[in-house]
Amino acid sequence: AQTVTQSQPEMSVQEAETVTLSCTYDTSESDYYLFWYKQPPSRQMILVIRQEAYKQQNATENRFSVNFQKAAKSFSLKISDSQLGDAAMYFCAYRNPYNTDKLIFGTGTRLQVFP
Amino acid sequence: EAQVTQNPRYLITVTGKKLTVTCSQNMNHEYMSWYRQDPGLGLRQIYYSMNVEVTDKGDVPEGYKVSRKEKRNFPLILESPSPNQTSLYFCASSSGTGLGEQYFGPGTRLTVT
């Protein structure tokens, strides 16, 4: 069974600095999809960034980028120029190509941003 | 506006009193899911549906029922709620294609006493 591990329950960063949240996963599949979701205090789940395993190029969305290491089964999220509004719970998630509606989530990392 | 709606947003009930949490999406998505979120456990899938009248169990289906009679609606039913079902519940929908985004509802905070 696939699993997703987020080993950092909490992280903190100063405004304008860069922070990296780690995520590792376990799968025997060769093709799959990886996601980072943000959950602010409003509880709404917001998609931050996504990556297909077959694509070697790391995904980027404005200040958010990933470091995807397929061999190491690692999918870390880098937030550059951190802003107060980035403070939230961040979840890493895995989806296999067969059950396309099921996301397997990690336990989350709570990010605090200090001014 | 594309959205997934859930009702109610907050619910406090007593053990054994049947309840239904409604979920509706306006994006004509085929796939819909229910998740529960618990501290330290992340989100776990309860049930999912691939189309009308097609549903299947997720990872934690015990104590829950679902139905999909219309494409847009996917209610979650707790026939006899117990305190261990106190949780934050999310409904989600997607087109089901690869990188396709799963859209989440706003969440329902359920407390069973």
Interface residues (C-beta under 8 A of the other chain):
Chain A: V4 Q6 Y33 S42 R43 Q44 M45 L47 R50 E52 F91 P97 N99 T100 D101 K102 L103 I104 F105 G106 T107 G108
Chain B: Y31 M32 S33 Y35 G40 L41 G42 L43 R44 Q45 Y48 M50 G58 L88 F90 A92 S94 G96 T97 G98 L99 G100 E101 Q102 F104 P106 G107
